Amino acid sequence: MPAIKESAVSDPTSGKPASGSASHYIQTVAVQPELDIAPGFDSFSPATHRGSTVVFRNLAELRAYGDRGTTYWRYGLHATPTSEALCQHLALLEGARHTLLLPSGLAAISLVYFALLKSGDDVLVPDNVYGPNRDHGEWLARDFGVTVRYYDPMIGGGIAGMIRANTRLIWMESPGSVTMEVPDSEAIVAAAKARGVLTAIDNTWSAGLYFRPFDMGIDISVQALTKYQSGGSDVLMGAVLTRDDAVQARLKRARMLMGWGVSADDCHLVLRSLPSLPVRLAAHDRAAREVAEWLHQRPEVVRVLHPALPDCPGHANWRRDFTGASGLFAIIMHERYSQEQVDAFVEALRLFAIGWSWGGAHSLAVPYHVPTMRPAGSWPPAGWQHAGELVRLYIGLEDTRDLIADLRQAMEQVLKG
């Protein structure tokens, strides 16, 4: 085989471009093309700005980082036009002034803890709190010197007697995400404000639409945008919202130091779902109430824990504070059914998937053994009178006739006698 002449081997980066700038080689043009995109394009969908590096026009601009009057953008981790659009949209929906985005709902909870507490501080947490929030609090107590104490979610104004000189934060969850108690948030906030204690609420159940925490005086709202705001069961994201400028400054600095950020593509997915959020949430509300009313008549079920039903703990608080309900509620099965039978009932469902998260179009079912959820408190907790197993149901957007038929067939197949 004849040898290949060296002059025949081409370097694609060595030649001048065929057209355009006569002063740049092809490799430079590949990195820094001089594009001419016609202005005037607009659409209903905000642009997705992907970028870690923010480019400044000069050093004076780079060093003048601050508000929009100087240079608002600094680094893609902190904010981009896409994430800022989502922050503003969420704040408008919930009545907040500030929003910070986190990689998950649990990250949003973590931000509140790390931004507002230090060793020696005390925090009060409802005994029915979301499990990972409990785990986080106990981790802080074990390794960081923070005192974590649990209170009866129905304590109301009685929480004043639990507040200590070093109490810095009171968590609320309305309703509890498994046992569904609706606390007297108004009374808890009044007690906290009288002692200068900050309050935070996990407002995921209402998607920030049916419960207005800031109008009630709550300082911080936490949302798992993974749920209804995404709506597709395919995005992990959380948000921390507030109206208080000083609280926002502490939260924002902690988020920056922890290096938490979110993907522009995930922001885009949530943004595209927000216009349909009120319509979807109303559909979940209607469907869940219909299924809950049907379950209320079933002999296999001794209690339906749905805030809109009169016998749900805190129903009067729900009527006062909420403008609607959502798709998540729980049922207490008759005590004659063992944990194994209730598990078999859940597995016999055909349209209800088994899964932890919720807020999407698909219905879900998960059994819970309630005594294992509250290891920090005495058992049974105040007001809990049920010996049966609990099943948490999430009602998606399927036809309720099909969902009810599925529940009926699983009950008739497994729960006999």
Secondary structure, DSSP 8 states (H G I E B T S, - for coil): -----GGGS--TTTS--SSS-SSS-HHHHHHS------S----SS------S----SSHHHHHTBSSTTSB----TTT--HHHHHHHHHHHHHHT-SEEEEESSHHHHHHHHHHHH--TT-EEEEETT--HHHHHHHHHHHHHS--EEEEE-TT-GGGGGGG--TTEEEEEEESS-TTT-----HHHHHHHHHHTT-EEEEE-TTTTTTSB-TGGGT-SEEEEETTTTTT-SS----EEEEES-HHHHHHHHHHHHHHT----HHHHHHHHHHGGGHHHHHHHHHHHHHHHHHHHHT-TTEEEEE-TTSTTSTTHHHHHHHBS---SEEEEEE-TTS-HHHHHHHHHH-SSSB--S---SSS-EEEEE-GGGG-TTS-SS-TT----S-EEEEE--SS-HHHHHHHHHHHHHHH---
